[in-house]
Amino acid sequence: MFDPDFATLSALGLTPALASRAAAAAANVDAATEAGQCTLYRLAEVHRETVVVHDGRAGRSARPTPKLRRALADADGALVVGDWVLGGVNASGETWIEARVEPSSVIVRRDGDGHRHPVVSNVDTALLVMGLDDDFNPRRMERYLALVHDSEVLPVVVLTKADVIADDPRRLRAQIESLRHRIANDVDVVAVNAMETNAKTALEPYLGRGQTLVMLGSSGAGKSTLTNTLLGSAVQDTGAVREHDSRGKHTTTARSLHLLPGGACVIDTPGVRTLRPDTGEASIAAAFADIAALAIHCRFRDCGHHGEPGCAVRAALDADRLRNYHKLLRESRRDTLTALDRQKQVAEWKARGRAARERMRDKRGE
């Protein structure tokens, strides 16, 4: 029997569309208890062997069934925080997860080897957190914007540690303006002191009942501090940052979902040292729409915006933004290479290296 309490679960982000998908999935799930009660949960934490799920009233520890693990592994997937799952309690009082509901959105990144890793699912808004201290890095923010571009998640740039430069308003305006030149006009930019309650007021438009937000940013940017401010209590551990570069340690070591007092949910995440968006060339071009708009004025129709004469993009665009654009394109193209293509590419690099060494030996007369 499947009869979810929609009024309660809607505070966790359940929508009519997700409820419909859950009902369809429940029809194919074996009875999890002797009474045949199938329960809908939201996944709040993922550990190596267990997960923590929430039913809208309380969280509990659970285990995915071996059958579900195999099915996810065969599909090159995994359970992630934010998933809606179906399960129940057996005769021994253990909670088992039987199925995963197809998510409405997923944010995915790639590691250094090009492997895909889901970050979170069923998210409405991504708070892209960056400090106004030495953590300020527009190039990294462009990567985070590219990361969420394909996920149908609304990006919001949150500049924390506004108190650090509160006595220098010109510097604050200059940093916001420098960032504005590199991101789309429709992306909101909010500057806050994450430790002050007015940070919650600034983010109030995104905290409606049933909304799910995720904190994304580097270690030490203030994600956990901001999460605690939104919760109204010190639930997440926070730590100091290094003085010379404002980088933080991984105080938050795992993703976790929290229910806010107003009825929204927030997912706190650890900082990511290697950030590679899982996106194609078309999506990167859309994330850098100003380049496409300028490219129509280039002298050559197939201009690559490198060293070609009459390139309107190089003439008008910030050089660092253009370098970041080219780097993201190279990474995207590498991710689409087959194993044979990669072997061929490595062989070409080795051949170029040998040729360069031979030229140097000839120059030295060896």
C-alpha positions as CSV (number, residue, x, y, z in Angstrom):
1,M,0.0,0.0,0.0
2,F,1.4,3.4,-1.0
3,D,-0.2,6.5,0.6
4,P,2.3,9.3,1.2
5,D,1.4,12.2,3.5
6,F,1.8,14.9,0.8
7,A,1.2,17.8,3.2
8,T,4.0,16.7,5.4
9,L,6.5,15.7,2.7
10,S,5.9,18.9,0.7
11,A,8.0,20.7,3.3
12,L,10.8,18.4,2.3
13,G,10.4,19.4,-1.4
14,L,7.9,16.8,-2.6
15,T,6.1,18.1,-5.7
16,P,3.0,16.6,-7.5
17,A,5.3,15.5,-10.4
18,L,7.7,13.7,-8.0
19,A,4.7,12.2,-6.1
20,S,3.4,10.8,-9.4
21,R,6.8,9.3,-10.2
22,A,7.0,7.8,-6.7
23,A,3.5,6.2,-7.1
24,A,4.6,4.6,-10.4
25,A,7.8,3.3,-8.8
26,A,5.9,2.0,-5.8
27,A,3.8,-0.2,-8.0
28,N,7.0,-2.1,-8.9
29,V,8.4,-2.3,-5.4
30,D,8.1,-5.6,-3.5
31,A,6.3,-5.2,-0.2
32,A,8.9,-4.0,2.3
33,T,7.0,-5.1,5.4
34,E,4.6,-7.9,6.2
35,A,1.8,-5.3,6.1
36,G,2.9,-4.3,2.6
37,Q,3.5,-0.6,3.7
38,C,5.7,1.2,1.2
39,T,7.0,4.6,2.6
40,L,8.4,7.6,0.7
41,Y,11.5,9.2,2.2
42,R,14.0,11.9,1.3
43,L,17.6,11.0,1.5
44,A,19.4,13.3,3.9
45,E,22.9,11.7,4.2
46,V,24.9,9.0,2.4
47,H,27.5,6.9,4.1
48,R,29.5,4.0,2.9
49,E,27.1,1.2,3.8
50,T,24.1,3.2,5.2
51,V,22.0,6.3,4.5
52,V,19.9,8.6,6.6
53,V,16.4,9.2,5.3
54,H,13.7,11.6,6.5
55,D,10.0,11.1,6.4
56,G,9.1,14.8,7.1
57,R,9.0,14.2,10.8
58,A,12.3,12.6,11.8
59,G,15.4,11.1,10.3
60,R,16.4,7.4,10.6
61,S,19.2,5.2,9.4
62,A,18.5,2.8,6.5
63,R,20.3,0.5,4.1
64,P,19.8,0.2,0.4
65,T,19.0,-3.4,-0.7
66,P,21.6,-5.3,-2.6
67,K,19.1,-5.4,-5.6
68,L,19.0,-1.6,-5.6
69,R,22.8,-1.2,-5.3
70,R,23.3,-3.6,-8.3
71,A,20.7,-1.7,-10.4
72,L,22.3,1.7,-9.7
73,A,25.8,0.3,-10.4
74,D,24.6,-1.2,-13.7
75,A,23.2,2.2,-14.7
76,D,26.5,4.0,-13.6
77,G,24.6,5.8,-10.9
78,A,24.4,6.1,-7.1
79,L,22.2,7.3,-4.3
80,V,22.9,11.0,-3.6
81,V,21.6,13.5,-1.0
82,G,18.3,15.0,-2.2
83,D,17.0,11.7,-3.7
84,W,13.5,10.5,-3.0
85,V,13.5,6.8,-2.2
86,L,11.0,4.1,-1.4
87,G,11.3,1.6,1.4
88,G,9.9,0.2,4.6
89,V,10.6,-1.4,7.9
90,N,11.0,-5.2,8.1
91,A,10.0,-7.6,10.9
92,S,13.3,-6.9,12.7
93,G,12.7,-3.2,12.8
94,E,15.3,-2.4,10.1
95,T,14.6,0.2,7.4
96,W,15.5,-0.9,3.9
97,I,15.5,1.2,0.7
98,E,14.0,-0.6,-2.2
99,A,13.9,1.9,-5.0
100,R,15.0,5.4,-6.1
101,V,12.5,7.9,-7.6
102,E,13.6,9.4,-10.9
103,P,14.9,12.9,-9.9
104,S,13.7,16.2,-11.4
105,S,17.2,17.6,-11.4
106,V,20.8,16.4,-10.8
107,I,24.0,18.3,-10.5
108,V,26.9,16.2,-11.7
109,R,30.7,16.9,-11.8
110,R,33.6,15.0,-13.2
111,D,36.8,14.1,-11.3
112,G,40.4,14.4,-12.6
113,D,40.0,11.2,-14.5
114,G,36.8,12.2,-16.3
115,H,34.5,10.0,-14.2
116,R,31.0,11.3,-13.5
117,H,29.9,11.9,-9.9
118,P,26.4,13.1,-9.0
119,V,26.6,15.8,-6.3
120,V,22.9,16.3,-5.3
121,S,19.5,15.8,-6.8
122,N,16.0,17.4,-6.8
123,V,17.4,20.9,-6.1
124,D,15.7,24.2,-7.0
125,T,18.4,26.7,-6.2
126,A,22.2,26.5,-6.1
127,L,23.8,29.0,-3.7
128,L,27.3,29.5,-5.2
129,V,29.2,30.7,-2.2
130,M,32.4,32.7,-2.6
131,G,34.2,34.8,0.0
132,L,35.1,38.5,-0.5
133,D,38.5,37.8,1.1
134,D,41.3,36.0,-0.7
135,D,38.8,33.3,-1.7
136,F,37.4,35.7,-4.3
137,N,38.0,34.0,-7.7
138,P,35.8,34.9,-10.7
139,R,37.3,32.1,-12.8
140,R,36.2,29.5,-10.2
141,M,32.7,31.1,-10.1
142,E,32.4,30.7,-13.9
143,R,33.1,26.9,-13.4
144,Y,30.4,26.7,-10.8
145,L,27.9,28.4,-13.1
146,A,28.8,26.0,-15.9
147,L,28.4,23.1,-13.4
148,V,24.7,24.0,-12.7
149,H,23.9,25.2,-16.2
150,D,22.5,21.9,-17.5
151,S,20.8,20.9,-14.3
152,E,17.7,23.1,-14.6
153,V,18.7,24.6,-11.2
154,L,18.6,28.3,-10.5
155,P,22.1,29.7,-9.7
156,V,22.5,32.5,-7.2
157,V,26.0,33.9,-6.4
158,V,26.4,34.5,-2.7
159,L,29.4,36.6,-1.7
160,T,30.2,36.0,1.9
161,K,32.5,37.8,4.4
162,A,31.1,41.2,3.4
163,D,32.3,42.3,6.8
164,V,35.9,41.8,5.8
165,I,35.7,44.8,3.4
166,A,32.8,46.7,5.0
167,D,35.0,49.7,5.7
168,D,36.0,49.9,2.0
169,P,32.7,50.2,0.0
170,R,34.6,51.1,-3.1
171,R,36.5,47.8,-3.0
172,L,33.2,45.9,-2.5
173,R,31.6,47.7,-5.5
174,A,34.7,47.0,-7.6
175,Q,34.7,43.3,-6.8
176,I,31.0,42.9,-7.5
177,E,31.4,44.9,-10.8
178,S,34.4,42.7,-11.9
179,L,32.2,39.6,-11.3
180,R,29.2,41.2,-13.1
181,H,31.3,41.6,-16.2
182,R,31.9,37.8,-16.3
183,I,28.5,36.4,-15.5
184,A,25.1,36.6,-17.1
185,N,22.9,39.6,-16.2
186,D,20.0,37.3,-15.0
187,V,22.2,35.7,-12.3
188,D,21.5,37.3,-8.9
189,V,24.5,38.4,-6.8
190,V,24.0,38.8,-3.1
191,A,26.7,40.1,-0.7
192,V,26.2,39.0,3.0
193,N,28.0,38.5,6.3
194,A,27.2,34.8,6.7
195,M,27.2,35.1,10.5
196,E,24.6,37.8,10.7
197,T,20.8,37.1,10.7
198,N,20.3,39.6,7.8
199,A,21.9,37.1,5.5
200,K,18.7,35.0,5.9
201,T,16.7,38.1,5.0
202,A,18.7,38.7,1.9
203,L,18.1,35.1,0.8
204,E,14.4,35.0,1.8
205,P,13.1,35.0,-1.9
206,Y,14.7,31.5,-2.3
207,L,13.5,30.1,1.0
208,G,9.9,29.4,0.3
209,R,8.2,26.3,1.7
210,G,9.1,23.2,-0.3
211,Q,12.1,24.8,-1.9
212,T,15.5,23.0,-1.8
213,L,18.8,24.8,-1.9
214,V,22.3,23.5,-2.1
215,M,25.5,25.3,-0.9
216,L,28.4,25.0,-3.4
217,G,31.8,26.6,-3.0
218,S,35.3,26.1,-1.9
219,S,36.4,25.1,1.6
220,G,36.4,28.1,3.9
221,A,33.9,30.1,1.8
222,G,31.3,30.1,4.6
223,K,28.9,27.5,3.4
224,S,28.4,25.8,6.8
225,T,28.3,29.2,8.6
226,L,25.6,30.3,6.2
227,T,23.7,27.0,6.7
228,N,23.8,27.5,10.5
229,T,22.5,31.1,10.1
230,L,19.6,29.8,8.0
231,L,18.9,27.1,10.5
232,G,19.1,29.4,13.4
233,S,21.4,27.1,15.3
234,A,25.0,25.8,15.1
235,V,24.2,22.4,13.5
236,Q,27.2,22.3,11.1
237,D,30.8,22.4,12.2
238,T,32.7,25.4,11.1
239,G,36.5,26.2,11.1
240,A,39.0,29.0,10.6
241,V,40.7,29.7,7.3
242,R,44.4,30.2,6.6
243,E,45.5,33.8,6.9
244,H,47.8,33.8,3.8
245,D,45.1,32.6,1.3
246,S,41.8,32.4,3.1
247,R,41.5,28.7,2.3
248,G,39.7,26.4,4.8
249,K,40.1,22.8,5.8
250,H,37.4,20.3,4.9
251,T,35.4,20.9,8.1
252,T,32.3,19.6,6.4
253,T,33.2,16.1,5.2
254,A,29.9,14.9,3.8
255,R,26.8,16.3,2.2
256,S,23.7,16.6,4.4
257,L,20.2,17.9,4.0
258,H,18.5,20.0,6.7
259,L,14.9,21.2,7.1
260,L,14.8,25.0,7.7
261,P,12.2,26.5,10.2
262,G,10.3,28.1,7.3
263,G,9.7,24.9,5.4
264,A,12.6,25.0,2.9
265,C,15.5,22.5,2.8
266,V,19.2,23.3,2.5
267,I,22.0,20.8,1.5
268,D,25.4,21.7,2.8
269,T,28.4,20.2,0.9
270,P,32.1,19.9,1.4
271,G,34.4,22.1,-0.6
272,V,35.6,20.6,-3.9
273,R,39.3,20.8,-4.7
274,T,39.0,19.7,-8.4
275,L,35.9,21.2,-10.1
276,R,35.1,19.9,-13.6
277,P,31.6,20.5,-14.8
278,D,29.9,17.6,-16.5
279,T,28.7,19.6,-19.5
280,G,29.1,19.7,-23.3
281,E,30.4,22.3,-25.7
282,A,26.9,23.7,-26.4
283,S,26.2,24.2,-22.7
284,I,29.6,25.9,-22.2
285,A,28.9,28.2,-25.1
286,A,25.5,29.0,-23.5
287,A,27.2,29.7,-20.1
288,F,29.6,32.1,-22.0
289,A,26.8,33.7,-24.1
290,D,28.8,37.0,-24.4
291,I,31.4,35.2,-26.4
292,A,28.8,33.9,-28.9
293,A,27.4,37.5,-29.2
294,L,30.8,39.0,-29.9
295,A,31.9,36.2,-32.3
296,I,29.5,37.3,-35.0
297,H,31.7,40.4,-35.4
298,C,35.0,38.4,-35.9
299,R,36.6,38.7,-39.3
300,F,36.5,35.0,-39.9
301,R,33.4,32.9,-39.5
302,D,35.3,30.0,-38.1
303,C,37.4,32.1,-35.7
304,G,38.7,30.1,-32.7
305,H,39.4,33.3,-30.7
306,H,43.1,32.4,-30.3
307,G,45.5,34.3,-32.5
308,E,43.4,35.0,-35.5
309,P,43.5,38.6,-36.9
310,G,40.3,40.6,-36.6
311,C,39.0,38.6,-33.6
312,A,36.3,40.7,-31.9
313,V,36.2,38.4,-28.9
314,R,39.8,38.9,-27.9
315,A,39.5,42.6,-28.5
316,A,36.5,43.1,-26.2
317,L,36.6,40.2,-23.6
318,D,38.6,39.9,-20.4
319,A,41.6,37.8,-21.3
320,D,41.3,35.6,-18.2
321,R,37.6,34.9,-18.9
322,L,38.6,33.8,-22.5
323,R,41.3,31.5,-21.2
324,N,38.8,29.9,-18.8
325,Y,36.4,29.4,-21.6
326,H,39.0,27.7,-23.8
327,K,40.1,25.5,-20.8
328,L,36.5,24.4,-20.1
329,L,36.1,23.5,-23.8
330,R,39.3,21.4,-23.8
331,E,38.1,19.5,-20.7
332,S,34.7,18.9,-22.3
333,R,36.3,17.6,-25.5
334,R,38.6,15.3,-23.5
335,D,35.6,13.8,-21.7
336,T,34.1,12.8,-25.0
337,L,37.2,11.0,-26.3
338,T,37.1,7.2,-26.5
339,A,39.9,5.0,-25.0
340,L,41.4,4.7,-28.5
341,D,41.3,8.5,-29.0
342,R,43.0,9.0,-25.7
343,Q,45.8,6.5,-26.7
344,K,46.3,8.3,-30.0
345,Q,46.4,11.7,-28.2
346,V,49.0,10.4,-25.7
347,A,51.1,9.0,-28.6
348,E,51.0,12.4,-30.4
349,W,52.1,14.2,-27.2
350,K,55.0,11.8,-26.8
351,A,56.0,12.2,-30.4
352,R,55.9,16.0,-30.0
353,G,58.0,15.7,-26.9
354,R,60.6,13.6,-28.6
355,A,60.8,16.0,-31.6
356,A,61.3,19.0,-29.2
357,R,64.1,17.2,-27.4
358,E,65.8,16.3,-30.7
359,R,65.6,20.0,-31.8
360,M,67.2,21.1,-28.5
361,R,70.0,18.5,-29.0
362,D,70.6,19.8,-32.5
363,K,70.8,23.4,-31.3
364,R,73.4,22.4,-28.7
365,G,75.3,20.4,-31.3
366,E,75.1,17.2,-29.4
